[in-house]
Amino acid sequence: MGLIVPTMAAIRYGYGLRAGEDPVAGPDDLMKQVRQGLAEKPRFPREGLTGRRETIGKILSVRAAEAKAAQGGKPNPELRRETEREAQQIYQRDAMARIAQTVDSPNGFYERLVAFWAGHFATSAAKSFLMRMVVPLHEVEAIRPNVGGSFRDLLGAAILHPAMLIYLDQNRSVGPESPVGQKTERGLNENLGRELLELHTLGADGGYGQGDVRAAALILTGLTVDTRTLEVTYRRRLAEPGAITLLGKTYGEEGQPENDHLAMLDDLAANPQTARHICRKLVAHFIADDPPAEVIEAMVAAWGASNGDLMAVYRAMLDHPRAWTEEGRKVKQPFEFIVSGFRALGVPDKDFSELLREAEAEEDEEEEGAMAAQADEGEGRRGRSLARVLTIGALRRMGQPVWQPPSPAGFPDDAATWVSPSQVSERIAWARMAAETLGRTAQPADLLRAALADAAREDTIRLVEQAPSRAHGLTMVFASPEFNRR
């Protein structure tokens, strides 16, 4: 017998059960979560979108002044290091707010969709000090407002955001036959063209060749970013002139090259291969690493009937009977594990606000030693480092630092990646620390019911009941196979 709908909905399509939240009765409630999530104001950046751009402008002005002074023989390395520290502190604050928002939100399906699309259109804060401040804007400006609209709108917002153009070096790409290309040694960069086809739209098996990758890159020439203002601009002097053929269609014949990349995005969004690639990836993310073909087909049909309306595509997935069977086919990624752990413990929002303040107060330094060793340290050290150990530090050690995927493909989404011995060890260490610091009043049996409800297996219930201590019992809940799967 499968799980009851509220349990399956919270675990498979959200970030786990949380005491006090209204249970989900079915697909209607999950779709309502998406609509409600779209209306929520993100907790980051704290200074707002305009304020973040002003902050970036000020920091870049300081860097420019330091660079000019260095050219004049008066370098100021400490000033440069200070800008690095400030950018890192901004990133850390945003990352903590990202975690807190996900833990506290009653709209788990919306937050899961945001995470999915942020991974699909991956950018990385690790690329440069500037990107530490810009990548959070990619999620807030491009991803969050568009997960409930058309795929074409989401595609355009994500691809044409300054974070994406900087991440994939589009701001360095020059058409070989362009005026600038003819006069300088700057050349074509194919990164964005390649990932646009392989990752963002058609998929690796989408029927394109290397010539199409180059064509897409040529069509994108002219697009660049003014890093001082973060404005995306089109400069004809950088654009490849003439007709360019991509997937059998010719662009550039109407003499308006500044519109060619928009027409290309229109065509890629409408391509049937894109629909199949995206639908398969959604099912593989939410239901199983080996996605049921019948669910994919239902979603592809909904995509075609709605011209790529994402709400219709999600609904087709949720309405399919296979969407509510065979629980536990996916392994939680580290971010999902930690967020669902906090939710199960019932950590209130005010406590997360305190964690955020602690994170801001701590110096930006790499934590030394394993988490397990830190879990045995004295109360003073534990209090000072709790924010980092349980949140951004834990995610880094588990291999999923916030907004820092290893490649443009995002973080892996398969079971094998996240069930290694080191992964299991880090999760147990996190569970021990969380139980000791945030679960001081929790009872194992109560936590088991709160976290898993009817998903708890008989052997897990028995082990938790027979645990030699309260701390061991709490740790066993988080270490159980049921809690680590969805």
QUIBEL-V627688 format. One record per residue. PSI is psi in whole degrees, 0 to 359 (999 if undefined). Layout:
BEGIN
PSI
PSI
END
This chain:
BEGIN
134
178
155
157
313
322
312
317
315
322
314
321
359
205
32
168
148
130
137
345
146
133
149
126
346
193
325
316
322
319
326
323
323
314
319
321
322
333
351
146
125
151
356
153
147
326
2
168
314
318
323
317
323
319
314
317
318
316
319
326
319
317
319
319
321
319
320
319
322
321
331
9
13
66
154
78
329
322
321
318
327
321
324
316
319
318
320
321
321
314
314
319
317
318
318
319
325
315
314
319
318
320
316
343
134
1
67
321
320
314
324
321
320
314
320
309
328
328
324
315
62
138
167
129
349
351
319
169
326
319
337
332
339
323
318
328
328
316
316
320
323
320
300
317
348
2
347
11
212
153
325
318
317
316
311
316
319
317
322
13
145
327
318
317
323
316
317
20
27
332
354
0
134
135
130
326
8
163
317
319
326
334
348
176
2
145
189
135
122
3
306
320
318
310
329
317
311
319
315
335
276
327
162
332
32
8
26
165
181
326
326
324
314
320
316
318
320
320
328
346
147
330
130
176
131
103
344
326
351
29
133
125
163
125
113
330
343
348
141
125
165
181
140
129
127
122
39
356
140
131
157
6
344
2
19
71
337
346
353
321
329
319
322
316
322
312
320
321
328
353
131
330
326
314
314
318
312
316
318
319
321
315
320
331
315
328
306
148
326
87
137
127
325
330
317
314
320
321
321
319
318
323
311
319
334
6
41
26
117
327
322
324
314
317
321
322
311
332
347
137
326
345
347
24
170
60
159
21
343
146
133
137
161
316
317
320
311
315
315
331
313
320
319
323
347
34
119
160
323
328
324
326
322
319
320
318
322
318
321
326
337
146
151
98
150
134
139
145
167
160
325
322
320
329
339
0
173
167
325
309
319
317
322
325
7
317
315
320
319
349
261
328
318
317
323
316
329
356
16
61
143
128
30
63
157
344
172
345
356
192
147
150
40
157
319
325
325
14
24
161
321
323
313
318
315
323
320
319
319
316
319
314
316
319
320
329
321
346
32
335
357
145
140
315
322
318
321
315
319
322
325
338
234
1
345
130
161
318
326
317
317
316
318
319
328
8
140
343
165
317
319
320
317
317
321
326
310
334
354
150
322
321
332
0
164
999
END
